[in-house]
Amino acid sequence: DPKQGNIMSFFKRV
Amino acid sequence: MLELRLVQGGLLKKVLESIKDLVNDANFDCSATGFSLQAMDSSQVAVVALLLRPEGFERYWCDRNISMGMNLNNMAKMLKCAGNDDIITLKAEDGSDTVTFMFESPTQDKIADFEMKLMDINSERLGFPEADYHAIVRMPSSEFARICKDLSSIGNTVVISVTKEGVRFSTRGDIGTANVVCRQNTAVDKPEEATIIEMNEPVSLTFGLRYMNSLTKATPLSNTVTLSLSSGLPAVVEYRIAEMGYIRFYLAPKIEE
């Protein structure tokens, strides 16, 4: 089964 | 000092109902841009971004940028005490550790105020770059909510695929499989009933239905929902709040290991 991605890994902290 | 008077108080009630199950605590920021919030769910799968622009308020006064940490469940409890047609005013004094919600009935014969304790929340802010999405689907929000609810009785994940054929929502579970295809349809009586599909290239993404269903709690805020999709990137699920702003959910996809 595909693994749930973490939203933090897609965007940069500002 | 902050004072925000919202004639359509029911809007704020709906906003809270749409995010309180996804996010526990959040900072509400008040600035010249508007009344906004950015918060992540505890499992770090979704981020919600809310903006209510100053023009949407009858009175929008904040003499400096203010960030107010609130427990959303507690805020929802307080806002539940407001009538759907009530005018809601938020007030906070400088340096205060409380916020006051004032509810006025439309005929001004009942006025209530509820004071809620604020909290210190350390939250990280994420920047969302402008992206060229592979596909953008606009459809009636009630239809999208119905599909997510129906599919979640069959499976745990939904594959959303956009092709020339239309947008396909698929799931599979122990009892079987389900596919719902929505085609572009602009031959409708009202513009909000249309399904509009803009596709630059085909895209297919997998999401947890538990999260998708949670996002659809925002359905009462807007007749339409917009899904912006790109391969390998979070989906943006946007509900426009008429003449005021939006609530956007950024939802991380499931990824093949």
Boltz contact constraints between the chains, C-beta under 6 A:
constraints:
  - contact:
      token1: [A, 2]
      token2: [B, 206]
      max_distance: 6.0
  - contact:
      token1: [A, 2]
      token2: [B, 254]
      max_distance: 6.0
  - contact:
      token1: [A, 2]
      token2: [B, 255]
      max_distance: 6.0
  - contact:
      token1: [A, 2]
      token2: [B, 256]
      max_distance: 6.0
  - contact:
      token1: [A, 3]
      token2: [B, 255]
      max_distance: 6.0
  - contact:
      token1: [A, 3]
      token2: [B, 257]
      max_distance: 6.0
  - contact:
      token1: [A, 4]
      token2: [B, 254]
      max_distance: 6.0
  - contact:
      token1: [A, 5]
      token2: [B, 252]
      max_distance: 6.0
  - contact:
      token1: [A, 5]
      token2: [B, 253]
      max_distance: 6.0
  - contact:
      token1: [A, 5]
      token2: [B, 255]
      max_distance: 6.0
  - contact:
      token1: [A, 6]
      token2: [B, 44]
      max_distance: 6.0
  - contact:
      token1: [A, 7]
      token2: [B, 44]
      max_distance: 6.0
  - contact:
      token1: [A, 7]
      token2: [B, 45]
      max_distance: 6.0
  - contact:
      token1: [A, 7]
      token2: [B, 47]
      max_distance: 6.0
  - contact:
      token1: [A, 7]
      token2: [B, 252]
      max_distance: 6.0
  - contact:
      token1: [A, 8]
      token2: [B, 44]
      max_distance: 6.0
  - contact:
      token1: [A, 10]
      token2: [B, 234]
      max_distance: 6.0
  - contact:
      token1: [A, 11]
      token2: [B, 126]
      max_distance: 6.0
  - contact:
      token1: [A, 12]
      token2: [B, 127]
      max_distance: 6.0
  - contact:
      token1: [A, 13]
      token2: [B, 124]
      max_distance: 6.0
  - contact:
      token1: [A, 14]
      token2: [B, 125]
      max_distance: 6.0
  - contact:
      token1: [A, 14]
      token2: [B, 127]
      max_distance: 6.0
